């Protein structure tokens, strides 16, 4: 199992689309920035077949400091969540 970096992704997409690596990097940066901006505004970003990006509320809860064992209060927060679409799930499954 290998890790794919952004550089690898840009190179692979450039080869498939016959676009320059520079242009693919610009598109990828724009895409990821737009997804982050929309999710930060609590909007759902849905790419049919690929998946959905959205923000979820995580309630405040009690936790423990792993070093001291002391009980601590973990504040409520918003976290980004990705849910894979049907086509994505099927491609991983096979």
C-alpha positions in Angstrom: 0.0 0.0 0.0 1.4 3.4 -1.1 0.7 6.9 0.0 -0.2 9.3 -2.8 0.9 12.9 -2.4 -0.6 16.0 -3.9 2.4 16.0 -6.4 1.6 12.4 -7.4 -2.1 13.2 -7.9 -1.3 16.3 -10.0 1.1 14.3 -12.2 -1.4 11.4 -12.6 -4.3 13.8 -13.5 -2.1 15.7 -15.9 -1.2 12.5 -17.7 -4.9 11.4 -18.0 -6.2 14.8 -19.1 -3.2 16.0 -21.2 -3.3 19.2 -19.2 -0.1 20.8 -17.8 0.9 19.9 -14.3 0.7 23.7 -13.5 -2.9 23.9 -14.7 -4.0 20.7 -12.8 -2.4 22.1 -9.6 -4.3 25.4 -10.0 -7.6 23.4 -10.5 -6.9 21.1 -7.6 -6.0 24.0 -5.3 -9.2 25.9 -6.4 -11.4 22.8 -5.9 -10.1 22.0 -2.4 -10.2 25.7 -1.3 -13.8 26.0 -2.5 -14.9 22.8 -0.7 -13.3 24.0 2.5 -14.9 27.5 2.2 -18.4 26.0 1.6 -18.1 23.4 4.4 -16.9 26.2 6.8 -20.1 28.1 5.9 -22.1 24.9 6.9 -23.0 24.1 3.3 -22.9 20.6 2.0 -20.8 19.9 -1.1 -22.0 16.8 -3.0 -20.1 15.3 -5.9 -22.4 12.6 -7.2 -20.8 9.2 -7.3 -17.7 10.5 -5.4 -19.1 11.7 -2.1 -20.3 14.5 0.2 -18.4 16.9 2.3 -20.2 18.6 5.2 -19.8 20.0 8.7 -21.1 18.1 11.7 -21.6 19.4 15.2 -19.8 17.5 17.9 -21.3 18.0 21.4 -19.3 18.9 24.5 -18.2 15.9 26.4 -16.0 14.7 29.3 -12.7 13.1 28.6 -9.5 12.2 30.5 -6.0 13.6 30.4 -4.1 10.5 29.3 -1.0 11.5 31.4 -2.7 12.4 34.7 -6.0 10.6 34.4 -7.7 13.9 35.4 -11.2 14.4 34.0 -11.4 17.3 31.5 -14.3 19.0 29.7 -13.9 18.8 25.9 -15.8 21.7 24.3 -18.4 21.4 21.5 -17.0 21.9 18.0 -17.8 21.7 14.3 -15.8 19.0 12.4 -15.6 18.3 8.7 -17.0 15.0 7.5 -16.7 13.1 4.2 -19.2 10.4 3.3 -18.2 8.3 0.3 -20.7 8.0 -2.6 -22.0 4.7 -4.0 -19.6 4.6 -7.0 -16.6 5.3 -4.7 -17.7 2.6 -2.2 -18.1 0.1 -5.0 -14.6 0.9 -6.5 -13.0 0.3 -3.1 -15.0 -2.8 -2.4 -13.9 -4.5 -5.7 
